[in-house]
Amino acid sequence: MPEKVVRLRPDGGPVTVEVVASAPSGICTLRLWDEEGRNPRPIGTCTIPTGTPEPLGLGAVQELGGRMLTWRFRLDPVDRSARQRYQTRIRILQGGEVAPGGEFYDSGPLDEFEERGDRFLFGVA
């Protein structure tokens, strides 16, 4: 799978991740991996629909180059007889603005339990 590369500026300010999701019920888990794609460190968890946390800090730009951020949404329709949908959005912000390549959006019908996830690789330009 081709990597989604988020291009960070060395002098662009703090880097945070923002999670926005809607579904009847669910959870999102975020992990930051080292430069070798090992040793995942939990960054945060948010529950859906009760709310998502404020943007979470990821660390200094100099420490993020070559590292990977992964996320996993576990979504549950709760009532499988009703027509329901989900929406998920992950945004990498630097200095309060979306970093180039730093947005992921997914949506669709939610008839059964769904697991959705992906990853970003950080590059520093």
KAPEDA-V357155 format. One record per residue. N is the residue number from 1. RES is the residue in one letter. SS is DSSP state (alpha for helix, beta for strand, coil for the rest). PHI is phi in degrees with one decimal (NA if undefined). Layout:
n | res | ss | phi
N | RES | SS | PHI
N | RES | SS | PHI
This chain:
n | res | ss | phi
1 | M | coil | NA
2 | P | coil | -63.8
3 | E | coil | -77.1
4 | K | coil | -92.4
5 | V | beta | -100.7
6 | V | beta | -95.8
7 | R | beta | -92.8
8 | L | beta | -100.7
9 | R | coil | -92.8
10 | P | coil | -58.3
11 | D | coil | -110.5
12 | G | coil | -87.3
13 | G | coil | 95.6
14 | P | coil | -62.5
15 | V | beta | -110.8
16 | T | beta | -132.7
17 | V | beta | -121.0
18 | E | beta | -117.7
19 | V | beta | -117.3
20 | V | beta | -129.9
21 | A | beta | -149.2
22 | S | beta | -137.5
23 | A | coil | -171.1
24 | P | coil | -58.9
25 | S | beta | -159.3
26 | G | beta | 170.1
27 | I | beta | -148.4
28 | C | beta | -125.1
29 | T | beta | -120.7
30 | L | beta | -115.6
31 | R | beta | -136.5
32 | L | beta | -111.8
33 | W | beta | -102.8
34 | D | coil | -75.2
35 | E | coil | -63.9
36 | E | coil | -95.7
37 | G | coil | 73.4
38 | R | coil | -127.9
39 | N | coil | 52.7
40 | P | coil | -65.0
41 | R | beta | -114.0
42 | P | beta | -61.2
43 | I | beta | -102.2
44 | G | beta | 176.9
45 | T | beta | -136.5
46 | C | beta | -131.7
47 | T | beta | -101.4
48 | I | beta | -122.8
49 | P | coil | -98.7
50 | T | coil | -65.9
51 | G | beta | 137.8
52 | T | coil | -117.3
53 | P | coil | -71.6
54 | E | coil | -59.1
55 | P | coil | -51.2
56 | L | beta | -97.1
57 | G | beta | -70.3
58 | L | beta | -106.9
59 | G | beta | 114.0
60 | A | coil | -72.2
61 | V | alpha | -53.9
62 | Q | alpha | -61.6
63 | E | alpha | -90.7
64 | L | alpha | -95.0
65 | G | coil | -54.5
66 | G | coil | 82.0
67 | R | coil | -91.5
68 | M | beta | -126.8
69 | L | beta | -109.7
70 | T | beta | -117.1
71 | W | beta | -141.6
72 | R | beta | -139.7
73 | F | beta | -98.6
74 | R | beta | -114.7
75 | L | beta | -114.6
76 | D | beta | -127.7
77 | P | coil | -72.0
78 | V | coil | 66.6
79 | D | coil | -104.8
80 | R | coil | -73.3
81 | S | coil | -88.0
82 | A | coil | -98.1
83 | R | coil | -78.1
84 | Q | coil | -132.6
85 | R | beta | -134.0
86 | Y | beta | -129.0
87 | Q | beta | -141.6
88 | T | beta | -133.7
89 | R | beta | -144.3
90 | I | beta | -120.5
91 | R | beta | -131.1
92 | I | beta | -97.5
93 | L | beta | -109.6
94 | Q | beta | -128.5
95 | G | coil | 61.9
96 | G | coil | 86.2
97 | E | beta | -114.8
98 | V | beta | -65.8
99 | A | beta | -70.7
100 | P | beta | -54.7
101 | G | beta | 79.4
102 | G | beta | -100.1
103 | E | beta | -136.8
104 | F | beta | -130.3
105 | Y | beta | -133.4
106 | D | beta | -146.8
107 | S | beta | -155.2
108 | G | beta | 168.9
109 | P | beta | -71.2
110 | L | coil | -127.3
111 | D | coil | -95.0
112 | E | coil | -131.8
113 | F | coil | -57.4
114 | E | beta | -126.3
115 | E | beta | -118.8
116 | R | beta | -130.7
117 | G | beta | -161.5
118 | D | beta | -168.9
119 | R | beta | -155.1
120 | F | beta | -123.9
121 | L | beta | -107.9
122 | F | beta | -93.7
123 | G | beta | -123.1
124 | V | beta | -111.5
125 | A | coil | -96.9
